[in-house]
Amino acid sequence: MTTALHSVCRDCAAALPGAGSGEVTRCPKCGSRRLFRHAELHSLHIGHIDCDSFYATVEKRDRPELASRPVIVGGDDHRGVVAACCYIARISGVRSAMTIREALDRCPDATIIRPNIAKYKEVGHRAREIMEAFTPLVEPISIDEAYLDLTGVEDRLSISPAQALVEIVRRFERELRITASIGLSYNKLLAKIASDLDKPRGFSALGRAEAAAFLAPKRVTILWGVGPALERKLFADGITRVGDLQDRDEHWLVKRYGAMGRVLYSYARGEDSRRVHPESPSKSISSEETFDWDVTTLPALAQELRPLADKVARRLEREGLLGRSVVLKLKTKDFQQLTRSRRVEPTRSAEAILAAGIALLEREVDGRAFRLIGIGCTDLTHPETAPDPELDLFG
């Protein structure tokens, strides 16, 4: 028995009735062959939109002569790093966070452009306005990506969530002249994974019937929250693929990994209860500086830390937040990154942030040469929800 596949046209957003996979090859409305088919297409409501090589795409938009050339956005000297690069540069092996020196070794014909964050923020703001025209439930993750809950769009606009996502990206291309890739599913975890499957200008969906089988052969790092440290711990326990997690019972995972074990149990089965929150508060606020030369002494490093702490304090003040942890970031001359943190009383004071940063710094200065230093606050809270130290009777 052939499964009926619902379709949407990527070029005009027309919805095609369910049909066998080979019955329709062109959109009857516009003639396009860019049809996306999926058995659960019109029953999935959570989307993830990820702009394609956002910084580089915006720069190419504004400089058409670079359209067919490799473009790298980042520092313009050899000590700088790649903030973003276009897909042409990626073919040569260029990646974000790579040094400009290495990037040019791999792609010597690349054009290097200094980042223009104000311009990118403006385009990102306009992109968000387009998304919010289709649903109020837009959760921005960064300047160039967001989750969308499109529940109810059928009643409001008489289109399916899949059609709404296509219309949003069509408006990106028409009004902003940028492109984006779409992920569609029944939760945030899978929508995010889907948006990475077919870039650039892609559209992918993951439904309930296929989720567990799709995830099983993938590396555990495909799951949200599995970073390098947890990956090493999982690997040490013989867990390298999501299917290995599926074979473990929840009790064992919780006993071994604590609260994260319960999350891993759910994620491995394609389950994610997180909702799309329209206003996602800042998770951290930080500032960093790459030196023009390597720095080794405590006084010199502390001097560089002061203006960074001032920047962090000003942003905390502007956003009305307090930090409950101070984080110090260092990068050695051989690119080893160190991150150290300390709990503090909720603060937005530059002096308190600096003092905590210097205390952390003192433990790391041992003659090594550093090329970058940064400081920030995490575990952010609003003043009205911060605990009063005088009332903490059990502290």
N, C-alpha and C positions, 0 to 999 in steps of 0.2 A: 504494500500500500504506500503510495507516494504522499509524503507529508506536505500539506499546504504551506507555502511560504509567502507571507505578506511582504510587500515591496514598497519602497519609497524611492522616488527619483532624486538623485543628488543634485540635479541641475535646476529643477523647477519645483521640487518638494511635493509633487503629485503622489497620492497614495494609490497603489494598485491593489486590486482584490487578490485574495489568496489564490495561488496557483502552483502547479508543479514547477520544479526548479528550471525546467527547460522550455516552458511554454511561452514566456514573454522575454524578449531580448532587447526591446526598445520601449521607451516610455511612449505611450499612445498620445500624450499631450504635447511633448516637445521633441520627441524622437531621440533623446539621449540614450546612450548605452550604460550610463552610470547609474545602474539600479542596485540598491542594497536590499537583500532578501534575508528574512529571518522568521522562523515559525512563531516566535513570541514578540515580534516587532512592536505591535500596537498594544501590548499589555505591560510593557516596561516603562517606568516613569522617572527613573533617576539618571540624569545625564552628567557627563564630565566633558567640558570643552577645554582644550589645550592648544593655545596658539602655536603655530609652527615657527621655530627659530625666531622668536618674537623680536628681539633687539635687531638681529640682522635683517629680518624682513622689513621692519620699519625703515632701516637705513637704506635698503635697496629701493623701497618705495619712493624715498625722497631723492635718490640718486639713480635714475633709470639706467645710466651708463654702466652701472655695476650689476645689472640684472643677471648676466651670464657669467659673472666672475666670482671667485671665492672671496667671501667677506668674513672678517673676524672682528668682533667688537671686544675691546679690552684695552689694557695699558699700551701706550705707544712706544715703550722701551722694552728692552729684553728682560727686565726684571718684572714687568707686569704679567698679568695672567689673563687668560681668555674668559671673558664673561659670557659670550655666546658666539656661535658661528653658524653660517648657513649650511645647507645640506651639501653643497658643492665642496666646501672645505672639509666636511665630515668624511667625504669619500676618501680624502687623503689621510685620514686618521686624526684630524684635529678634534679636540673635545673640550668642553667647559672645564675650567680650573687648571688647564695645562698652561705652562709658561709660554709667553709670546715667543721666546727663543726656540723652544721645542716645536711650537706650532709652525713657525716659519721654516724650520728644518724640514718639516713634513709637507708644507704647502708654501713654497717660496714665492709663488705668484699672488698670494693673498693680499687683499687690501685691508689695512688695520685702521679701525675707526674708534676713536675714544667714545665711551658711553655717554649718552645724553639722557640721564634718568628723568629729567623733567618732561622731555618729549615722550618717553615711553609711558610715563604715568598718565599723561593726557590721553594717549591712545587707549591705554588700559581702562581709564575712566569711561571713555566713550563706548568701549566694548561692553562694559558692565551695564551701561544705560540701555544698550540694545537688548541684552539678556533680560533685564528687568521689565522690558516692554512685553515679554512673554510670560514671565512668572515673577512674583515678588520673592520667591524662595531661591535666592542666589547666594551661595557661600563662596566668596573669593578665597583662594588658597594662596595666590601670589598675584603679581601684576598681570600675568598672562594666562591664568587658568582658574576655573571655578567649577563647583558642583551646582547642579540645578535640580530642584524637585518640580517636576512638571505635572504633578497630580492635579486634575481638574482642568487642564488646558483644553481638553475636548469640549467641555461645557462652555468655557469662556470664549474660545476662538474657533471652535468647530474643526480643529485639526488634532492629530495625534501627537504625543510627545516626540516621536521620531520626526514628524514633519516640522514641528517647532524647532528642533535642533538644526535641521537643514536650513530652515528660514533664517535662523540666527547667523549661521556661518555664511550664508549667501549675503546677508547684510554686512557682515564683516568685510567680505571681498568687495562688495559694491561701494560701501560708504567709507571704509577705512583703508581699503586696499591691502589687507593682510589676510592670511589664510589660517585655518585652524582644523584640528582633528577632533572627532566626536567619539565618545564612548557612551553606550546606553546599556542600562541593566536595571536590576531591581534593588540594588543597594550601592553605597558609595565605593566600597572596596572594589567591586567588579566593574563599575563604570570607569573608575580610574585606570584599572588594568586594561579595559577595552580600548580606551583612547590612545594607548601606546602601541596597539597592535598593527596599525595601518597608517603610518605617518609618511609624508605629509598629506594634507587634504583627505584624511581617511575617515571612515565610518565603520565602527565595529560594535557588535552587541553580544552580550553574554546573558543567556536566559537561565531559568531555574533548572531546566531539564539537563543542561550540559555542564553546569558550573563545576561540580565535583570532579567529573572526568577531565575537564579542561585543566583544572588546577593540579591534578595528581602528578603529572610528570614534570611540573615546573620547579625550579629551584625555590627554596623557602624565601629567598629575598624578594620574590614577587609579592609577598604579603606585606601590607602596611605595618610599619612598626618593627620589622626585622632589619635592624642595622648591623654593622660589622661585629659589634660585641655579641649580640644575641646570635648572629649567624655562627660565630666561632663556638659558642656554647652548644648550639644545636648540632653542629658538625661533630663536636667531641662526643656527643651522645648517639652518633650514627644517623642523624636526621639531616638529610641534604635536600630531599624533595618534599613537596607538599603531601604527596602520597604517604610518606613516612609518618607525617603528622596524622593523617587520616587513619593510620593503623594503630595509633595510640589512643587509649581511653582518656577521658577528661580528668579523671582522678589522678592518673599518673602525671599528666602534663601540669596540673595545678601544683602537685607535690614537688615537682622538679623546677618549675619556672614561676611559681606564685601566681599572682593575678594575671600575668601575661599568658600563663598556660591556658586559662579559660578563653582568652582572646584567640590564641592560636588554634584551639579546638574548633571554635566557631568559624574563623576565617578559612581554615583548611577545607571546610564543608560549604564554602560560599555564603556563609551567614554573617551579617553585619547589621547591628541594630542602631548604628549612629544615624542621626537625622541630619538633614541639610539645614544649617542655621544661617539665616540671612546676614547676621553681623558676627563675623568671627573675630574675637578679640586677639590682639597681638599676643603671641606665645613668648616672645622675647624681644628685647630692644638692645641693640649693640652697636658698636662702632669699632673700626679697626684701621690700621695704617701699615702699609708696606714701606720699609725703609729704602733709601737710596743706597745705603751701604749697611753691612752687617753690624749689629750692636751687641756688645758683650757685657757691659757693666750695669749694675743695679741703678746708679743715679741717672744714667742716660735713658734706660728703659722706663724708669719711673717718670722722668720728664716727658717722655712721649705719651705716657698713660694719662696724664692730667687733662689735656684737651679732649681726649676721647671720653673720659668720665664726665666732663662738662656737657658734651653732646648727648650722652645717654640721659643725663639728668634733665636736660632741656626737653627732650622728647617725652620722657616720663611725665613731666609737668604738662606738656601740651596735650597728651592723651589722657591725663587725669588718672595715672596709674602709679602704683608702688611696686618695687621689686623686693622679693623675699629671698632671692639668691643672687650672688654676684659671680659671674663667670669670667675667668681670664683665659685668653687664647694666645698661644705663641706658636710660631713656626720657625724651625731651625733653618740654617743655611742649606741643609740637604733635604728640606721640605718635609721633615717630620713635624706633624702637628700635635701640640699638647693642649689639652683643655682641663682646667682646674676650676672648682667651684667652692663657694662657702655660703652657708646660710647666714642671713642677717635679719635684724628687725626690719619690718616693712619700711622702705625708704625710697625717696627720690632725690636725696641729697648727694651732690657731686662729691663732697668731702667723704661721706660715708662709703660711697661706691669706690672712690680712689683708695681709701684706707684698706678696704677689704682686698682690692686688687693688688696693692703693694704687699700686703701680708702673704698673698698667694705667690706673688712674684719672687719674694725673698727665698722661697723654697726651691725655686727653679734655676736661679742664677748661679752657675757653677763653672763659668768659663766658656760655656757653649756660645756660639754666635747665632743670633736671631735675626731673621729678615722681616718678620711681621709680628705685631702685637695688637691685641684687641681686648676690649672689655665690654661687658653687657650685664643685663639683669634678666633673670627668668623667674618663673613662678609668680607671675604678675597678678595683682589684685587691685580692686578699687578701694579707696580709703574707708568707705562705709562698711566694707566687708572684712577689712583687716582686723585681726584680733588685737585688743588692747592689752599690752604687756602687763599693766597693773591688775588686770582681771584674770590673768593666767595663773590660777591658784595651784596648778599642778605642774608648772614649768620647772 
